[in-house]
Every structure is written in C-alpha cells, then in structure tokens.
Amino acid sequence: VQLQASGGGLVQPGGSLRLSCAASGSIFSIYRLGWYRQAPGKERELVAAITSGSNPNYADSVKGRFTISRDNAKNTVYLQMISLKPEDTAVYYCNALVHTTDMRVSNYWGQGTQVTVSS
C-alpha cells in the first residue's frame, strides 16, 4: 500500500491550503485515515482523523479551522485548512489503517508534505 500526499506549500497567515492523500495498492478497506504533523524540534502529533463511518476528530489547536474528509471511492483523504497560523508550519503526513487484501490490518504513512505559513 502506498500513500501519496500533495497540496503543501507556502501561504501567508490567514490563508488556506488543501491537502490530499491518495492510497493505492492491495486495499480491501480503509478503517481510518488521518493527518499528522511534525514541526522542527517537536514530536509528530495528530492533527485530524476520520473513521470509515466518517466520524472526524481534531486536535484542539485546529478545531474550527481544519476540516478532514474522505472519498471512499477514491481511497483519498483531504484536509482543508483555513485561517492558517505560523504555528501550523510543519511537515504534514497522511496515515491510513488499512485492511489489505491478504486479510491483514496494517498502518501506513505517506511521504510528508511541507506546509509553511509565513508573511
């Protein structure tokens, strides 16, 4: 299973970005999709996650500003980010808990996409 993330970039404070992450490979179903981020010198942290039933949860720091969604037909997860702040600057990683076609449940990570919020 491979996760391909895209959509990062440089944006001014108050701006918006939309991240996408598409999963491909030997996928039977995807239980949970999520976005994590890691800023320089800090540990990786959960930003938002969404279950197969489309129930989202968010880190307190992004509630009301970020929206996670998924397209099950495309095995894709999105993260719409608005009102971005400099403290949102980090490498963003997508994550998937996947039920593969060989009947295993495994956790997968994308390659990371840089989000920089700066004037």
C-alpha positions as CSV (number, residue, x, y, z in Angstrom):
1,V,0.0,0.0,0.0
2,Q,1.3,3.4,-0.9
3,L,0.1,6.8,0.3
4,Q,0.8,9.8,-2.0
5,A,0.3,13.2,-0.4
6,S,0.1,16.6,-2.2
7,G,-1.0,20.1,-1.7
8,G,1.5,21.6,0.7
9,G,3.2,24.9,0.1
10,L,3.9,28.4,1.3
11,V,1.0,30.6,2.4
12,Q,0.5,33.8,4.3
13,P,-1.0,33.9,7.8
14,G,-4.8,33.8,7.4
15,G,-4.6,31.9,4.1
16,S,-5.9,28.5,3.1
17,L,-4.5,25.2,1.8
18,R,-6.0,21.9,0.9
19,L,-4.0,18.7,1.3
20,S,-4.8,15.5,-0.4
21,C,-3.6,11.9,0.1
22,A,-4.5,9.0,-2.1
23,A,-4.0,5.4,-1.1
24,S,-3.3,2.7,-3.6
25,G,-2.3,-0.9,-3.7
26,S,-3.7,-4.1,-2.1
27,I,-6.5,-2.4,-0.3
28,F,-9.6,-4.3,0.9
29,S,-10.9,-1.4,3.0
30,I,-9.6,1.6,5.0
31,Y,-10.6,1.8,8.6
32,R,-9.2,5.1,9.5
33,L,-7.4,8.0,7.7
34,G,-5.6,10.7,9.4
35,W,-3.2,13.7,9.1
36,Y,-0.3,14.2,11.5
37,R,2.3,16.9,11.5
38,Q,5.8,17.4,12.8
39,A,7.4,20.8,13.3
40,P,11.2,21.2,13.7
41,G,12.3,20.0,17.1
42,K,8.9,18.7,18.0
43,E,7.2,15.3,18.1
44,R,4.8,14.2,15.5
45,E,1.2,15.0,16.5
46,L,-2.2,14.1,15.4
47,V,-4.0,16.9,13.5
48,A,-7.2,15.2,12.4
49,A,-8.5,11.7,11.7
50,I,-11.7,10.2,10.2
51,T,-13.1,6.7,10.5
52,S,-14.7,4.6,7.9
53,G,-18.0,5.8,9.3
54,S,-16.8,9.4,8.5
55,N,-16.6,10.4,12.2
56,P,-13.9,13.0,12.5
57,N,-11.8,14.1,15.4
58,Y,-9.4,17.1,15.6
59,A,-6.6,18.4,17.7
60,D,-7.8,21.2,19.9
61,S,-5.4,23.6,18.1
62,V,-7.1,23.2,14.7
63,K,-10.8,22.8,15.7
64,G,-12.9,25.3,13.7
65,R,-10.1,25.9,11.2
66,F,-9.3,22.5,9.7
67,T,-11.8,20.0,8.1
68,I,-11.0,16.4,7.3
69,S,-13.0,14.5,4.7
70,R,-12.6,11.3,2.8
71,D,-13.7,9.9,-0.6
72,N,-14.1,6.2,-0.2
73,A,-14.4,5.5,-3.9
74,K,-11.1,7.1,-4.5
75,N,-9.4,6.0,-1.3
76,T,-8.5,9.6,-0.7
77,V,-8.4,11.8,2.4
78,Y,-8.4,15.6,2.3
79,L,-7.5,18.3,4.8
80,Q,-9.0,21.7,4.2
81,M,-7.1,24.3,6.2
82,I,-8.3,27.8,6.7
83,S,-7.1,30.7,8.9
84,L,-3.6,29.3,8.9
85,K,-1.2,30.5,11.5
86,P,2.6,30.4,11.6
87,E,2.4,27.7,14.3
88,D,0.7,25.4,11.7
89,T,4.1,25.3,9.9
90,A,5.2,21.7,9.8
91,V,5.6,18.6,7.6
92,Y,2.2,17.0,7.3
93,Y,1.9,13.3,7.0
94,C,-1.1,11.2,6.0
95,N,-1.8,8.0,7.7
96,A,-4.0,5.0,6.9
97,L,-5.1,2.0,8.9
98,V,-5.7,-0.5,6.1
99,H,-7.3,-3.9,5.8
100,T,-5.3,-5.3,3.0
101,T,-6.4,-8.0,0.5
102,D,-4.3,-10.6,2.3
103,M,-6.5,-10.1,5.3
104,R,-4.1,-8.2,7.4
105,V,-4.6,-4.8,9.2
106,S,-1.5,-2.6,8.9
107,N,-0.7,1.1,9.4
108,Y,0.8,3.1,6.6
109,W,2.4,6.5,6.2
110,G,2.7,8.9,3.3
111,Q,5.9,10.7,2.5
112,G,5.0,14.1,4.0
113,T,4.3,17.4,2.5
114,Q,5.6,20.7,3.8
115,V,3.3,23.5,4.9
116,T,4.8,26.8,5.7
117,V,2.8,29.7,7.0
118,S,4.8,32.9,6.8
119,S,4.5,36.5,5.6
